[in-house]
Amino acid sequence: MRAVIVGAGVAGLAAAVRLGRDGWETLVVEQAPARRSGGYLVNLLGPGFDAAERLLPGLAARDLGLFTTVLVRADGRPKLTVPAELAAAALGKRAITVFRGDLESALFAEVRPCADFRFGTTVTAVTQEENAVRVTLSDGTVEHADLLIGADGVHSATRTAVFGDGWRVPLPYVVGAVDLPGPPAGVPERSGTTFIGPGRTAAVINLGPQRSSAFFAYRSETPRSDLDRGPVDALGAAFGDLGGGVPDALRHLALHPGAAYFDAVSQVVMPRWSAGRVVLLGDAAWCVTLFAGHGAGLALAGADQLGAALSAHDDVPAALAGWERALRPEVTRRQALARRGMRQYAPPNRFHVWLGDVTVRAVTLPGIRTLVRRAATR
Ligand SMILES: Cc1cc2nc3c(=O)[nH]c(=O)nc-3n(C[C@H](O)[C@H](O)[C@H](O)COP(=O)(O)OP(=O)(O)OC[C@H]3O[C@@H](n4cnc5c(N)ncnc54)[C@H](O)[C@@H]3O)c2cc1C
């Protein structure tokens, strides 16, 4: 069996790992000239953690472990310090926190020996044949496969080619993330500072050289024109008044604007994720947004479960239908939670979703940990 996978992000690489393990031949097509890394922290818990454990047993070594979170005021002064132990208690034992870039690198290392990669390439046309799918690529080649997986993110070209336009639901937010080469000034060692203000969040993490990162999200009624302005201008305008680690992060961003992840926030809502021998996976199919805090986890779990469904059926379209039936309720729930959470603030990851809850002030009371964990892993 042969699969063409469009997109070498978390979903595409995880699918290549899983299918490769099940004996599939895979070709991964990525539009960027080289593998893209970067991005802020992702928390993997629940089905995402289970899938990571199966697909990437070595990932635990990249766990960022415990660090303190400091909620700060606009000028950078601390407002509330949340000890590392509390974060650990909130997320529970079966959880891991990694840089998105580390997760991608680990998947790439796992899959590199057994998958073919074609960078700087995208899909231009898709035709379904009786027992195969015919994929035309931008390098002029034509590939035949048993399955085409569109894992090319929220702006998926595979989705457009097969399902047409109109599935992306824009939300009034813009998000930016940038890796920092050294410890950001104004952020204590092994700490993350988070400013959460009305309609905007800035989080800067200091885990040492090459292990530091900044995340920004803000509400915007004109995300498209913000994107046109570019990350330096738009994030500077939205966060330039803040203190703490933010000025250092913005300075670094100004020096390396191309390294930033910068996008408008949108969900993808579709009635079907597959058609014949084409399936969409990850953000391409169901982008839940960062406000759900489960985008990477769902991409991993979706890929792993897709492999399981394909192993259990000889008939590809039937396998895709069964896979979607099982996964859809969780995705629908996450999308609803994201829309709800978004009204209050713009949290950078799952832990912050919980942190934003006012109950944070009560968690030091004895006996309340179980309640906390339930809320955090919801
Ligand atoms: C560089 C980067 C940084 C990110 N940082 C954050 C972050 O800090 N916080 C956060 O919440 N989310 C971030 N995300 C999004 C997050 O990774 C996803 O929401 C989640 O992991 C689901 O992954 P995915 O593989 O479905 O999509 P993505 O991670 O978006 O991966 C899609 C891949 O497909 C490639 N691609 C896109 N279009 C085409 C095309 N037409 N042809 C071929 N390939 C294509 C992209 O270059 C990318 O490699 C980031 C994404 C990227 C690409």
The ligand as an SDF file (V2000), in Angstrom:
LIG
                    3D

 53 58  0  0  0  0  0  0  0  0999 V2000
    6.0500   26.7440   11.9390 C   0  0  0  0  0  0  0  0  0  0  0  0
    4.7800   26.5060   12.7420 C   0  0  0  0  0  0  0  0  0  0  0  0
    4.7240   26.9740   14.0740 C   0  0  0  0  0  0  0  0  0  0  0  0
    3.5480   26.7940   14.8230 C   0  0  0  0  0  0  0  0  0  0  0  0
    3.5130   27.2700   16.1030 N   0  0  0  0  0  0  0  0  0  0  0  0
    2.4080   27.1270   16.8400 C   0  0  0  0  0  0  0  0  0  0  0  0
    2.3310   27.6630   18.1640 C   0  0  0  0  0  0  0  0  0  0  0  0
    3.2550   28.2740   18.6750 O   0  0  0  0  0  0  0  0  0  0  0  0
    1.1790   27.4750   18.8710 N   0  0  0  0  0  0  0  0  0  0  0  0
    0.1190   26.8040   18.3260 C   0  0  0  0  0  0  0  0  0  0  0  0
   -0.8980   26.6490   18.9910 O   0  0  0  0  0  0  0  0  0  0  0  0
    0.1590   26.2710   17.0900 N   0  0  0  0  0  0  0  0  0  0  0  0
    1.2740   26.4280   16.3160 C   0  0  0  0  0  0  0  0  0  0  0  0
    1.2920   25.9110   15.0520 N   0  0  0  0  0  0  0  0  0  0  0  0
    0.1380   25.1410   14.5780 C   0  0  0  0  0  0  0  0  0  0  0  0
    0.1800   23.7310   15.1570 C   0  0  0  0  0  0  0  0  0  0  0  0
    1.3800   23.0960   14.8020 O   0  0  0  0  0  0  0  0  0  0  0  0
   -0.9860   22.9240   14.6140 C   0  0  0  0  0  0  0  0  0  0  0  0
   -2.1900   23.5530   15.0170 O   0  0  0  0  0  0  0  0  0  0  0  0
   -1.0820   21.4890   15.1310 C   0  0  0  0  0  0  0  0  0  0  0  0
    0.1440   20.9460   15.5030 O   0  0  0  0  0  0  0  0  0  0  0  0
   -1.7170   20.5860   14.0680 C   0  0  0  0  0  0  0  0  0  0  0  0
   -0.7280   20.2450   13.1100 O   0  0  0  0  0  0  0  0  0  0  0  0
   -0.9320   20.0220   11.5670 P   0  0  0  0  0  0  0  0  0  0  0  0
    0.1850   19.1240   11.1650 O   0  0  0  0  0  0  0  0  0  0  0  0
   -2.3190   19.6240   11.2630 O   0  0  0  0  0  0  0  0  0  0  0  0
   -0.7240   21.4780   10.9130 O   0  0  0  0  0  0  0  0  0  0  0  0
    0.6100   22.3480   10.8090 P   0  0  0  0  0  0  0  0  0  0  0  0
    1.4530   22.2190   12.0130 O   0  0  0  0  0  0  0  0  0  0  0  0
    0.1630   23.7070   10.4020 O   0  0  0  0  0  0  0  0  0  0  0  0
    1.4340   21.6670    9.6100 O   0  0  0  0  0  0  0  0  0  0  0  0
    1.0590   21.7650    8.2430 C   0  0  0  0  0  0  0  0  0  0  0  0
    2.2830   21.5230    7.3720 C   0  0  0  0  0  0  0  0  0  0  0  0
    1.8650   21.5190    6.0140 O   0  0  0  0  0  0  0  0  0  0  0  0
    2.6920   22.4010    5.2630 C   0  0  0  0  0  0  0  0  0  0  0  0
    1.8790   22.9380    4.1680 N   0  0  0  0  0  0  0  0  0  0  0  0
    0.9730   23.9460    4.2190 C   0  0  0  0  0  0  0  0  0  0  0  0
    0.4090   24.1210    3.0190 N   0  0  0  0  0  0  0  0  0  0  0  0
    0.9640   23.2100    2.1910 C   0  0  0  0  0  0  0  0  0  0  0  0
    0.7820   22.8980    0.8370 C   0  0  0  0  0  0  0  0  0  0  0  0
   -0.0860   23.5550    0.0740 N   0  0  0  0  0  0  0  0  0  0  0  0
    1.5200   21.8840    0.2790 N   0  0  0  0  0  0  0  0  0  0  0  0
    2.4110   21.1880    1.0420 C   0  0  0  0  0  0  0  0  0  0  0  0
    2.6220   21.4520    2.3510 N   0  0  0  0  0  0  0  0  0  0  0  0
    1.9160   22.4400    2.9100 C   0  0  0  0  0  0  0  0  0  0  0  0
    3.1420   23.4480    6.2740 C   0  0  0  0  0  0  0  0  0  0  0  0
    4.3300   24.0970    5.8500 O   0  0  0  0  0  0  0  0  0  0  0  0
    3.3420   22.6000    7.5150 C   0  0  0  0  0  0  0  0  0  0  0  0
    4.6140   22.0040    7.5370 O   0  0  0  0  0  0  0  0  0  0  0  0
    2.4200   26.1010   14.2560 C   0  0  0  0  0  0  0  0  0  0  0  0
    2.4970   25.6140   12.9290 C   0  0  0  0  0  0  0  0  0  0  0  0
    3.6580   25.8110   12.1560 C   0  0  0  0  0  0  0  0  0  0  0  0
    3.7150   25.2850   10.7070 C   0  0  0  0  0  0  0  0  0  0  0  0
  1  2  1  0
  2  3  1  0
  2 52  2  0
  3  4  2  0
  4  5  1  0
  4 50  1  0
  5  6  2  0
  6  7  1  0
  6 13  1  0
  7  8  2  0
  7  9  1  0
  9 10  1  0
 10 11  2  0
 10 12  1  0
 12 13  2  0
 13 14  1  0
 14 15  1  0
 14 50  1  0
 15 16  1  0
 16 17  1  0
 16 18  1  0
 18 19  1  0
 18 20  1  0
 20 21  1  0
 20 22  1  0
 22 23  1  0
 23 24  1  0
 24 25  2  0
 24 26  1  0
 24 27  1  0
 27 28  1  0
 28 29  2  0
 28 30  1  0
 28 31  1  0
 31 32  1  0
 32 33  1  0
 33 34  1  0
 33 48  1  0
 34 35  1  0
 35 36  1  0
 35 46  1  0
 36 37  1  0
 36 45  1  0
 37 38  2  0
 38 39  1  0
 39 40  1  0
 39 45  2  0
 40 41  1  0
 40 42  2  0
 42 43  1  0
 43 44  2  0
 44 45  1  0
 46 47  1  0
 46 48  1  0
 48 49  1  0
 50 51  2  0
 51 52  1  0
 52 53  1  0
M  END
$$$$
